[in-house]
Amino acid sequence: MKVPLLDLQAQYEPIMSKVKAAIDEVIAENDFILGHQVKEFEDKMANYLGIKYAIGCASGTDALVLAVQATGIGADDEVITTPFTFFATASSIWRNGAKPRFVDINPGTFNLDVEKLEAAITDKTRAIMPVHLFGQACDMTRIMEIAEKYNLKVIEDNAQGIGCTWDGKMSCSFGDVGTLSFFPSKNLGAMGDGGMCLTNDEELALKLRQLRVHGENPKYYHKWVGLNSRLDTIQAAVLGVKLDYLSQWSEGRRANAAFYDEQLADIPQVKTPYIHPSAVSIYNQYTIYCENRDALIHHLKGKEIGCAIYYPLPLHLQECFAELGYKKGDFPMAEKASQSVLSLPIYPELTDAQKSYVVEAIKEFYQG
């Protein structure tokens, strides 16, 4: 049996007629750049998340770059974030002339360890960038308390967490700016790249809209040097269709996670994901700790079961950030995670037979 890590064909098949109709409308109108579908999708997303302003852009990476720039962070500033995340989190800080200052993770949630945050604050710290990793929200109560205490901006990297909540409140709605990625593998994925910034601050929203079009307003007059980073009309049309199904898909992922939790509980070499009681995860990934990981990967792939390592090398050990002065051993929880985590198929279209096949393959590896 083949079980891919993600099956986009299975996702699109039941909704393809609506997706094609939405694309056909864009083609008929020939309004490919910031057509009305972009604004309609922005409004729809803002309403879904309960946030006032949504600004579509070209990618999740650009959303972070724009968010850092819009909040006034630049040369010699520091932004506290996690070393256990996708590269764009730190690169967005770096590309604005600022420096990422890393804090280790909580080994249970994989998110920033809020107990270590205050010790990392210096006189150069301007913001905190929490990452809602694998679809579970960070402890935003504590993060916002610390941010208020030290007058810091908060930029939520929510590329993996669309629709997840902390204490009943949607991610992206706590900080100054929240960002989304619509990369095809995300829970809400486009047919290509796409991203979004969200904020409740009208002034920030206006600035973000201007920065995504080279910083111009009006046309050919530039207050800032921005980006050419607009969400394509076709992608907005596709996403507008798919957003109607997002809550249903999230429930499906949670149901699949519950199945794995129960079925893998009796394997001592495997530790299933911990979800904080105040969090509701949307399981962008179902990530386990496991012993003898590389051999397990070889075993699963031999049975045509998709799996992946997110992430094999923490950001503080990446060559391009060597000048930050970090070394191996500085963030032991992030380093341990990078050496022992594995993500399994979790998409809502998984069949019962596929889930059982994954579980039996893992049991076979450890129990013989």
DOTOR-210489 format. One record per residue (C-alpha): residue number from 0; x, y, z; residue in three letters. Coordinates in pm, 1 decimal. Example, Ala and Ser with C-alpha at 12.3 -4.5 7.8 and 13.67 -1.06 7.14 Angstrom:
BEGIN
+-----+----------+----------+----------+-----+
|   k |     east |    north |       up |   r |
+-----+----------+----------+----------+-----+
|   0 |   1230.0 |   -450.0 |    780.0 | ALA |
|   1 |   1367.0 |   -106.0 |    714.0 | SER |
+-----+----------+----------+----------+-----+
END
This chain:
BEGIN
+-----+----------+----------+----------+-----+
|   k |     east |    north |       up |   r |
+-----+----------+----------+----------+-----+
|   0 |      0.0 |      0.0 |      0.0 | MET |
|   1 |    123.5 |    348.9 |    -83.7 | LYS |
|   2 |     74.1 |    627.2 |    171.0 | VAL |
|   3 |    220.1 |    960.1 |     55.6 | PRO |
|   4 |    316.5 |   1224.2 |    309.9 | LEU |
|   5 |     56.8 |   1450.2 |    143.3 | LEU |
|   6 |   -198.5 |   1368.4 |   -127.1 | ASP |
|   7 |   -306.5 |   1685.7 |   -304.9 | LEU |
|   8 |   -491.6 |   1489.3 |   -571.1 | GLN |
|   9 |   -719.3 |   1344.9 |   -304.2 | ALA |
|  10 |   -772.7 |   1694.1 |   -162.4 | GLN |
|  11 |   -862.8 |   1858.1 |   -492.6 | TYR |
|  12 |  -1071.6 |   1583.4 |   -648.6 | GLU |
|  13 |  -1402.6 |   1657.7 |   -468.9 | PRO |
|  14 |  -1374.4 |   2036.0 |   -510.8 | ILE |
|  15 |  -1207.6 |   2063.2 |   -850.7 | MET |
|  16 |  -1520.6 |   2178.4 |  -1036.0 | SER |
|  17 |  -1548.3 |   2479.8 |   -803.8 | LYS |
|  18 |  -1176.1 |   2551.2 |   -828.0 | VAL |
|  19 |  -1183.5 |   2540.4 |  -1208.7 | LYS |
|  20 |  -1485.8 |   2768.3 |  -1218.7 | ALA |
|  21 |  -1305.8 |   3021.9 |   -999.3 | ALA |
|  22 |   -996.4 |   3009.4 |  -1222.2 | ILE |
|  23 |  -1207.5 |   3038.8 |  -1538.0 | ASP |
|  24 |  -1366.2 |   3355.7 |  -1400.4 | GLU |
|  25 |  -1024.2 |   3516.0 |  -1353.9 | VAL |
|  26 |   -920.2 |   3415.8 |  -1705.7 | ILE |
|  27 |  -1243.2 |   3555.8 |  -1853.1 | ALA |
|  28 |  -1190.5 |   3887.2 |  -1674.6 | GLU |
|  29 |   -816.1 |   3909.5 |  -1756.6 | ASN |
|  30 |   -758.3 |   4085.8 |  -1424.3 | ASP |
|  31 |   -454.4 |   3889.6 |  -1312.3 | PHE |
|  32 |   -288.6 |   4146.2 |  -1081.1 | ILE |
|  33 |   -480.9 |   4246.6 |   -767.5 | LEU |
|  34 |   -814.3 |   4158.7 |   -922.0 | GLY |
|  35 |  -1129.6 |   4174.1 |   -711.0 | HIS |
|  36 |  -1079.0 |   3813.8 |   -599.2 | GLN |
|  37 |   -775.2 |   3923.5 |   -396.4 | VAL |
|  38 |   -974.4 |   4172.6 |   -191.3 | LYS |
|  39 |  -1261.3 |   3924.9 |   -157.1 | GLU |
|  40 |  -1025.4 |   3657.5 |    -24.4 | PHE |
|  41 |   -856.6 |   3905.0 |    210.3 | GLU |
|  42 |  -1193.7 |   4001.4 |    355.6 | ASP |
|  43 |  -1298.1 |   3637.8 |    383.8 | LYS |
|  44 |   -977.2 |   3546.0 |    564.8 | MET |
|  45 |   -999.3 |   3844.0 |    799.9 | ALA |
|  46 |  -1352.3 |   3737.8 |    890.2 | ASN |
|  47 |  -1248.7 |   3373.7 |    940.3 | TYR |
|  48 |   -968.7 |   3467.4 |   1179.1 | LEU |
|  49 |  -1151.5 |   3754.0 |   1347.6 | GLY |
|  50 |   -886.6 |   4009.6 |   1248.6 | ILE |
|  51 |   -957.4 |   4352.6 |   1099.5 | LYS |
|  52 |   -710.2 |   4369.1 |    811.2 | TYR |
|  53 |   -564.7 |   4106.1 |    576.1 | ALA |
|  54 |   -300.2 |   4187.4 |    315.2 | ILE |
|  55 |   -221.8 |   3921.3 |     55.0 | GLY |
|  56 |    133.1 |   3889.3 |    -76.7 | CYS |
|  57 |    343.1 |   3659.1 |   -291.7 | ALA |
|  58 |    464.3 |   3408.4 |    -31.4 | SER |
|  59 |    483.9 |   3328.6 |    336.0 | GLY |
|  60 |    846.6 |   3436.7 |    331.3 | THR |
|  61 |    755.2 |   3774.9 |    187.1 | ASP |
|  62 |    483.5 |   3809.7 |    450.1 | ALA |
|  63 |    748.4 |   3782.7 |    720.9 | LEU |
|  64 |    987.7 |   4020.0 |    543.6 | VAL |
|  65 |    708.3 |   4275.7 |    502.8 | LEU |
|  66 |    596.6 |   4234.4 |    864.7 | ALA |
|  67 |    946.8 |   4296.8 |    998.3 | VAL |
|  68 |    991.2 |   4602.8 |    777.4 | GLN |
|  69 |    646.5 |   4744.8 |    854.2 | ALA |
|  70 |    706.7 |   4728.0 |   1228.6 | THR |
|  71 |   1016.7 |   4943.3 |   1188.8 | GLY |
|  72 |   1279.7 |   4680.0 |   1263.5 | ILE |
|  73 |   1614.3 |   4729.2 |   1091.6 | GLY |
|  74 |   1989.3 |   4758.9 |   1125.6 | ALA |
|  75 |   2136.9 |   4653.8 |   1461.1 | ASP |
|  76 |   1797.8 |   4555.0 |   1602.7 | ASP |
|  77 |   1739.5 |   4208.8 |   1748.7 | GLU |
|  78 |   1433.6 |   3986.6 |   1718.4 | VAL |
|  79 |   1389.6 |   3689.9 |   1952.3 | ILE |
|  80 |   1276.4 |   3370.7 |   1784.2 | THR |
|  81 |   1320.6 |   2994.5 |   1778.7 | THR |
|  82 |   1607.4 |   2803.7 |   1618.7 | PRO |
|  83 |   1376.0 |   2509.0 |   1545.3 | PHE |
|  84 |   1172.2 |   2631.2 |   1251.1 | THR |
|  85 |   1181.9 |   2681.7 |    874.5 | PHE |
|  86 |   1461.9 |   2904.2 |    744.6 | PHE |
|  87 |   1233.1 |   3193.6 |    645.8 | ALA |
|  88 |   1164.1 |   3280.1 |   1009.3 | THR |
|  89 |   1522.3 |   3392.3 |   1069.3 | ALA |
|  90 |   1602.1 |   3499.6 |    713.7 | SER |
|  91 |   1319.1 |   3755.8 |    718.5 | SER |
|  92 |   1486.3 |   3921.7 |   1017.2 | ILE |
|  93 |   1830.5 |   3903.3 |    858.8 | TRP |
|  94 |   1713.7 |   4047.3 |    525.7 | ARG |
|  95 |   1588.8 |   4358.4 |    705.8 | ASN |
|  96 |   1935.0 |   4419.1 |    852.6 | GLY |
|  97 |   1839.2 |   4294.6 |   1199.2 | ALA |
|  98 |   1968.2 |   3989.9 |   1384.1 | LYS |
|  99 |   1778.3 |   3686.3 |   1507.9 | PRO |
| 100 |   1841.4 |   3608.8 |   1873.8 | ARG |
| 101 |   1749.0 |   3250.1 |   1941.9 | PHE |
| 102 |   1579.7 |   3095.7 |   2244.7 | VAL |
| 103 |   1551.3 |   2720.5 |   2298.2 | ASP |
| 104 |   1225.4 |   2531.4 |   2257.7 | ILE |
| 105 |    993.8 |   2358.9 |   2499.1 | ASN |
| 106 |   1060.8 |   1989.9 |   2420.7 | PRO |
| 107 |    693.3 |   1903.5 |   2457.6 | GLY |
| 108 |    534.0 |   2154.5 |   2223.3 | THR |
| 109 |    839.6 |   2226.8 |   2002.2 | PHE |
| 110 |    754.5 |   2596.7 |   2044.2 | ASN |
| 111 |    952.5 |   2878.3 |   2208.2 | LEU |
| 112 |   1020.5 |   2809.7 |   2575.0 | ASP |
| 113 |    854.1 |   3112.4 |   2731.7 | VAL |
| 114 |   1046.7 |   3057.4 |   3056.0 | GLU |
| 115 |   1367.0 |   3145.6 |   2870.2 | LYS |
| 116 |   1238.5 |   3453.4 |   2687.2 | LEU |
| 117 |   1315.6 |   3730.0 |   2934.2 | GLU |
| 118 |   1678.1 |   3620.8 |   2977.9 | ALA |
| 119 |   1732.8 |   3673.0 |   2603.7 | ALA |
| 120 |   1613.7 |   4034.7 |   2597.2 | ILE |
| 121 |   1885.3 |   4297.3 |   2548.8 | THR |
| 122 |   1883.6 |   4670.6 |   2491.3 | ASP |
| 123 |   1875.6 |   4592.4 |   2117.1 | LYS |
| 124 |   1568.1 |   4370.3 |   2131.0 | THR |
| 125 |   1277.4 |   4515.9 |   1935.7 | ARG |
| 126 |   1043.1 |   4222.2 |   1882.4 | ALA |
| 127 |    951.9 |   3862.0 |   1953.8 | ILE |
| 128 |    868.7 |   3632.0 |   1662.8 | MET |
| 129 |    692.4 |   3319.8 |   1795.5 | PRO |
| 130 |    633.4 |   3035.8 |   1550.2 | VAL |
| 131 |    318.7 |   2825.4 |   1587.5 | HIS |
| 132 |    507.0 |   2515.0 |   1483.5 | LEU |
| 133 |    339.1 |   2208.4 |   1335.0 | PHE |
| 134 |     -0.2 |   2374.3 |   1386.4 | GLY |
| 135 |      8.8 |   2430.1 |   1764.5 | GLN |
| 136 |     -7.0 |   2783.7 |   1900.6 | ALA |
| 137 |    263.7 |   2915.4 |   2130.0 | CYS |
| 138 |    186.6 |   3033.8 |   2482.9 | ASP |
| 139 |     66.3 |   3372.1 |   2359.3 | MET |
| 140 |    -59.0 |   3477.9 |   2702.8 | THR |
| 141 |    293.0 |   3479.6 |   2844.7 | ARG |
| 142 |    453.4 |   3611.2 |   2525.7 | ILE |
| 143 |    221.5 |   3911.7 |   2515.4 | MET |
| 144 |    281.8 |   3980.9 |   2884.1 | GLU |
| 145 |    656.8 |   3988.7 |   2825.4 | ILE |
| 146 |    619.0 |   4199.5 |   2511.0 | ALA |
| 147 |    409.8 |   4456.4 |   2695.8 | GLU |
| 148 |    651.9 |   4463.8 |   2989.2 | LYS |
| 149 |    949.5 |   4542.6 |   2763.5 | TYR |
| 150 |    762.5 |   4739.9 |   2494.7 | ASN |
| 151 |    837.9 |   4486.8 |   2220.4 | LEU |
| 152 |    658.8 |   4420.3 |   1894.0 | LYS |
| 153 |    517.5 |   4071.3 |   1832.6 | VAL |
| 154 |    516.6 |   3914.0 |   1486.9 | ILE |
| 155 |    340.6 |   3576.3 |   1476.3 | GLU |
| 156 |    489.1 |   3336.4 |   1222.0 | ASP |
| 157 |    174.5 |   3136.8 |   1156.8 | ASN |
| 158 |    282.7 |   2967.9 |    833.8 | ALA |
| 159 |    190.0 |   2628.4 |    978.8 | GLN |
| 160 |    -92.6 |   2723.8 |   1211.8 | GLY |
| 161 |   -386.5 |   2870.8 |   1023.3 | ILE |
| 162 |   -695.5 |   2821.4 |   1239.4 | GLY |
| 163 |   -517.2 |   2699.9 |   1551.6 | CYS |
| 164 |   -610.7 |   2868.1 |   1878.8 | THR |
| 165 |   -464.1 |   2960.4 |   2214.8 | TRP |
| 166 |   -710.3 |   2992.7 |   2501.3 | ASP |
| 167 |   -992.9 |   3006.8 |   2247.8 | GLY |
| 168 |   -842.7 |   3289.4 |   2043.7 | LYS |
| 169 |   -718.8 |   3251.2 |   1687.3 | MET |
| 170 |   -347.9 |   3258.1 |   1614.5 | SER |
| 171 |   -241.6 |   3567.9 |   1418.8 | CYS |
| 172 |   -473.4 |   3780.7 |   1633.1 | SER |
| 173 |   -246.9 |   3835.9 |   1935.9 | PHE |
| 174 |     53.8 |   4028.0 |   1803.9 | GLY |
| 175 |    111.2 |   4340.5 |   1599.8 | ASP |
| 176 |    123.2 |   4136.7 |   1278.1 | VAL |
| 177 |     53.8 |   3772.7 |   1197.5 | GLY |
| 178 |    169.0 |   3599.9 |    882.0 | THR |
| 179 |     41.6 |   3306.9 |    676.2 | LEU |
| 180 |    186.7 |   3087.7 |    403.7 | SER |
| 181 |    -23.5 |   2933.6 |    128.3 | PHE |
| 182 |    251.5 |   2706.0 |     -2.8 | PHE |
| 183 |     74.5 |   2405.6 |   -161.7 | PRO |
| 184 |    158.7 |   2168.1 |    124.5 | SER |
| 185 |      1.1 |   2389.3 |    390.6 | LYS |
| 186 |   -339.7 |   2308.9 |    537.5 | ASN |
| 187 |   -474.0 |   2590.7 |    319.9 | LEU |
| 188 |   -249.8 |   2570.5 |     15.7 | GLY |
| 189 |   -257.9 |   2753.5 |   -314.5 | ALA |
| 190 |   -172.5 |   2615.0 |   -658.4 | MET |
| 191 |    161.8 |   2788.0 |   -625.2 | GLY |
| 192 |    309.2 |   3037.8 |   -380.9 | ASP |
| 193 |    113.9 |   3283.8 |   -174.0 | GLY |
| 194 |    117.8 |   3452.7 |    165.5 | GLY |
| 195 |    -60.9 |   3704.6 |    384.6 | MET |
| 196 |    -10.2 |   3953.4 |    666.2 | CYS |
| 197 |   -285.2 |   4016.0 |    920.9 | LEU |
| 198 |   -318.6 |   4297.3 |   1171.9 | THR |
| 199 |   -571.1 |   4488.0 |   1380.1 | ASN |
| 200 |   -369.3 |   4808.8 |   1340.3 | ASP |
| 201 |   -501.6 |   5029.8 |   1059.4 | GLU |
| 202 |   -174.8 |   5219.9 |   1019.1 | GLU |
| 203 |     24.2 |   4896.9 |    988.5 | LEU |
| 204 |   -226.7 |   4761.7 |    737.6 | ALA |
| 205 |   -190.1 |   5069.3 |    516.8 | LEU |
| 206 |    188.7 |   5043.2 |    536.0 | LYS |
| 207 |    185.4 |   4673.3 |    449.3 | LEU |
| 208 |    -38.3 |   4735.1 |    147.2 | ARG |
| 209 |    203.4 |   5000.7 |     27.4 | GLN |
| 210 |    516.2 |   4795.3 |     91.9 | LEU |
| 211 |    386.4 |   4500.9 |   -114.1 | ARG |
| 212 |    381.9 |   4723.1 |   -425.7 | VAL |
| 213 |    735.6 |   4864.9 |   -409.9 | HIS |
| 214 |    635.7 |   5108.3 |   -135.0 | GLY |
| 215 |    449.4 |   5326.1 |   -383.6 | GLU |
| 216 |    147.9 |   5546.5 |   -317.0 | ASN |
| 217 |     30.6 |   5698.2 |   -541.9 | PRO |
| 218 |    167.0 |   5513.5 |   -844.6 | LYS |
| 219 |    532.3 |   5600.1 |   -922.9 | TYR |
| 220 |    577.3 |   5782.2 |   -590.3 | TYR |
| 221 |    769.8 |   5585.0 |   -329.8 | HIS |
| 222 |    788.3 |   5660.5 |     40.0 | LYS |
| 223 |    974.9 |   5335.0 |    114.9 | TRP |
| 224 |   1165.5 |   5070.7 |    -77.7 | VAL |
| 225 |    919.8 |   4784.3 |    -63.0 | GLY |
| 226 |    878.9 |   4454.5 |   -247.4 | LEU |
| 227 |    702.5 |   4341.1 |   -560.2 | ASN |
| 228 |    492.2 |   4096.3 |   -361.3 | SER |
| 229 |    128.8 |   4070.6 |   -461.8 | ARG |
| 230 |    -94.3 |   3768.9 |   -415.5 | LEU |
| 231 |   -187.4 |   3651.8 |   -765.8 | ASP |
| 232 |   -554.5 |   3684.4 |   -851.7 | THR |
| 233 |   -573.1 |   3321.8 |   -963.4 | ILE |
| 234 |   -424.9 |   3202.5 |   -635.3 | GLN |
| 235 |   -668.2 |   3419.0 |   -439.0 | ALA |
| 236 |   -957.7 |   3269.5 |   -635.0 | ALA |
| 237 |   -842.0 |   2914.4 |   -558.8 | VAL |
| 238 |   -786.7 |   2993.0 |   -192.1 | LEU |
| 239 |  -1126.6 |   3156.7 |   -165.4 | GLY |
| 240 |  -1286.9 |   2827.1 |   -266.8 | VAL |
| 241 |  -1068.9 |   2616.4 |    -37.7 | LYS |
| 242 |  -1119.1 |   2832.3 |    271.9 | LEU |
| 243 |  -1477.5 |   2706.9 |    293.1 | ASP |
| 244 |  -1340.4 |   2359.3 |    366.6 | TYR |
| 245 |  -1059.9 |   2449.2 |    606.0 | LEU |
| 246 |  -1244.5 |   2390.1 |    934.8 | SER |
| 247 |  -1366.9 |   2052.3 |    809.7 | GLN |
| 248 |  -1013.5 |   1957.0 |    703.7 | TRP |
| 249 |   -875.1 |   2063.5 |   1041.8 | SER |
| 250 |  -1125.0 |   1837.6 |   1218.0 | GLU |
| 251 |  -1014.5 |   1551.9 |    994.6 | GLY |
| 252 |   -651.2 |   1607.8 |   1087.8 | ARG |
| 253 |   -736.3 |   1613.2 |   1458.7 | ARG |
| 254 |   -928.2 |   1286.9 |   1419.8 | ALA |
| 255 |   -631.4 |   1125.7 |   1246.5 | ASN |
| 256 |   -398.6 |   1253.3 |   1518.6 | ALA |
| 257 |   -622.5 |   1100.5 |   1784.3 | ALA |
| 258 |   -602.4 |    766.8 |   1603.1 | PHE |
| 259 |   -222.8 |    779.6 |   1594.2 | TYR |
| 260 |   -207.7 |    890.2 |   1958.8 | ASP |
| 261 |   -406.5 |    586.3 |   2066.9 | GLU |
| 262 |   -243.6 |    332.1 |   1837.3 | GLN |
| 263 |    116.7 |    440.3 |   1901.1 | LEU |
| 264 |     80.1 |    483.9 |   2277.9 | ALA |
| 265 |    210.4 |    136.9 |   2361.6 | ASP |
| 266 |    538.6 |    175.4 |   2172.1 | ILE |
| 267 |    799.5 |    291.4 |   2426.9 | PRO |
| 268 |   1041.8 |    405.2 |   2154.6 | GLN |
| 269 |    787.5 |    656.3 |   2021.6 | VAL |
| 270 |    663.0 |    975.2 |   2187.1 | LYS |
| 271 |    346.9 |   1117.7 |   2031.6 | THR |
| 272 |    284.0 |   1495.6 |   2010.9 | PRO |
| 273 |    199.6 |   1685.1 |   2327.3 | TYR |
| 274 |    -73.8 |   1945.1 |   2285.1 | ILE |
| 275 |    -99.9 |   2206.0 |   2560.7 | HIS |
| 276 |   -444.9 |   2215.6 |   2728.1 | PRO |
| 277 |   -488.8 |   2580.6 |   2622.5 | SER |
| 278 |   -412.7 |   2500.9 |   2257.3 | ALA |
| 279 |   -617.9 |   2350.9 |   1976.6 | VAL |
| 280 |   -382.2 |   2225.4 |   1706.7 | SER |
| 281 |   -455.7 |   2201.7 |   1335.3 | ILE |
| 282 |   -174.2 |   1946.7 |   1285.1 | TYR |
| 283 |      6.3 |   2090.2 |    986.8 | ASN |
| 284 |    241.7 |   1807.8 |   1076.8 | GLN |
| 285 |    204.2 |   1508.4 |   1307.5 | TYR |
| 286 |    553.1 |   1494.9 |   1454.9 | THR |
| 287 |    681.2 |   1222.6 |   1684.7 | ILE |
| 288 |   1001.4 |   1170.4 |   1878.0 | TYR |
| 289 |   1141.6 |    831.1 |   1787.0 | CYS |
| 290 |   1444.6 |    615.7 |   1860.2 | GLU |
| 291 |   1670.2 |    497.5 |   1576.6 | ASN |
| 292 |   1499.8 |    747.7 |   1349.0 | ARG |
| 293 |   1705.2 |    705.2 |   1034.5 | ASP |
| 294 |   1651.8 |    329.8 |   1031.2 | ALA |
| 295 |   1279.3 |    384.6 |   1087.1 | LEU |
| 296 |   1268.8 |    622.5 |    789.1 | ILE |
| 297 |   1437.3 |    359.7 |    572.9 | HIS |
| 298 |   1184.1 |    101.2 |    691.8 | HIS |
| 299 |    883.2 |    323.9 |    622.5 | LEU |
| 300 |   1002.9 |    432.9 |    281.7 | LYS |
| 301 |   1063.0 |     70.2 |    192.5 | GLY |
| 302 |    690.4 |     20.6 |    251.9 | LYS |
| 303 |    604.2 |    330.5 |     42.1 | GLU |
| 304 |    501.9 |    533.6 |    346.3 | ILE |
| 305 |    583.8 |    902.4 |    321.1 | GLY |
| 306 |    760.4 |   1070.9 |    611.8 | CYS |
| 307 |    989.5 |   1370.1 |    660.9 | ALA |
| 308 |   1225.2 |   1540.1 |    904.8 | ILE |
| 309 |   1127.5 |   1892.5 |   1008.5 | TYR |
| 310 |   1405.2 |   2009.2 |   1073.1 | TYR |
| 311 |   1740.6 |   1826.1 |   1047.6 | PRO |
| 312 |   1964.6 |   2122.9 |   1140.2 | LEU |
| 313 |   1857.4 |   2402.6 |   1377.9 | PRO |
| 314 |   1900.8 |   2756.4 |   1251.3 | LEU |
| 315 |   2169.8 |   2854.4 |   1503.0 | HIS |
| 316 |   2398.5 |   2593.0 |   1343.6 | LEU |
| 317 |   2336.7 |   2699.0 |    983.4 | GLN |
| 318 |   2652.8 |   2815.5 |    806.1 | GLU |
| 319 |   2499.3 |   3143.2 |    689.6 | CYS |
| 320 |   2437.1 |   3250.8 |   1050.6 | PHE |
| 321 |   2787.2 |   3166.3 |   1176.4 | ALA |
| 322 |   2864.2 |   3529.7 |   1254.4 | GLU |
| 323 |   2593.8 |   3527.1 |   1522.3 | LEU |
| 324 |   2839.8 |   3326.8 |   1729.3 | GLY |
| 325 |   2621.2 |   3034.0 |   1830.3 | TYR |
| 326 |   2769.9 |   2687.0 |   1869.6 | LYS |
| 327 |   2655.7 |   2329.8 |   1911.9 | LYS |
| 328 |   2515.8 |   2277.9 |   2259.4 | GLY |
| 329 |   2371.4 |   2628.0 |   2296.4 | ASP |
| 330 |   2011.2 |   2509.0 |   2248.6 | PHE |
| 331 |   2004.1 |   2143.1 |   2351.7 | PRO |
| 332 |   1627.4 |   2090.9 |   2320.5 | MET |
| 333 |   1622.0 |   2216.8 |   1960.6 | ALA |
| 334 |   1927.0 |   2007.3 |   1879.1 | GLU |
| 335 |   1774.3 |   1696.0 |   2034.8 | LYS |
| 336 |   1453.5 |   1749.0 |   1838.0 | ALA |
| 337 |   1642.2 |   1785.4 |   1510.2 | SER |
| 338 |   1806.0 |   1448.8 |   1571.9 | GLN |
| 339 |   1497.1 |   1251.7 |   1670.8 | SER |
| 340 |   1175.5 |   1393.4 |   1521.5 | VAL |
| 341 |    979.4 |   1244.8 |   1233.8 | LEU |
| 342 |    657.1 |   1363.3 |   1071.6 | SER |
| 343 |    396.6 |   1112.7 |    951.9 | LEU |
| 344 |    107.3 |   1145.2 |    702.9 | PRO |
| 345 |   -179.1 |   1331.4 |    870.0 | ILE |
| 346 |   -387.9 |   1483.2 |    588.0 | TYR |
| 347 |   -766.3 |   1448.1 |    630.9 | PRO |
| 348 |   -814.2 |   1229.3 |    323.1 | GLU |
| 349 |   -619.0 |    939.6 |    478.9 | LEU |
| 350 |   -824.9 |    620.8 |    478.4 | THR |
| 351 |   -858.9 |    395.3 |    779.7 | ASP |
| 352 |   -659.8 |    132.7 |    592.7 | ALA |
| 353 |   -376.7 |    376.9 |    525.9 | GLN |
| 354 |   -358.9 |    491.6 |    888.8 | LYS |
| 355 |   -354.8 |    133.8 |   1011.4 | SER |
| 356 |    -83.4 |     48.4 |    760.9 | TYR |
| 357 |    135.8 |    330.4 |    894.3 | VAL |
| 358 |     85.2 |    218.1 |   1254.1 | VAL |
| 359 |    152.5 |   -148.5 |   1176.3 | GLU |
| 360 |    472.4 |    -55.8 |    991.7 | ALA |
| 361 |    601.5 |    138.0 |   1293.6 | ILE |
| 362 |    507.2 |   -145.1 |   1529.2 | LYS |
| 363 |    676.8 |   -395.0 |   1301.9 | GLU |
| 364 |    998.6 |   -191.4 |   1310.3 | PHE |
| 365 |   1016.7 |   -162.6 |   1687.5 | TYR |
| 366 |    851.1 |   -484.8 |   1798.9 | GLN |
| 367 |    958.0 |   -719.7 |   1522.8 | GLY |
+-----+----------+----------+----------+-----+
END
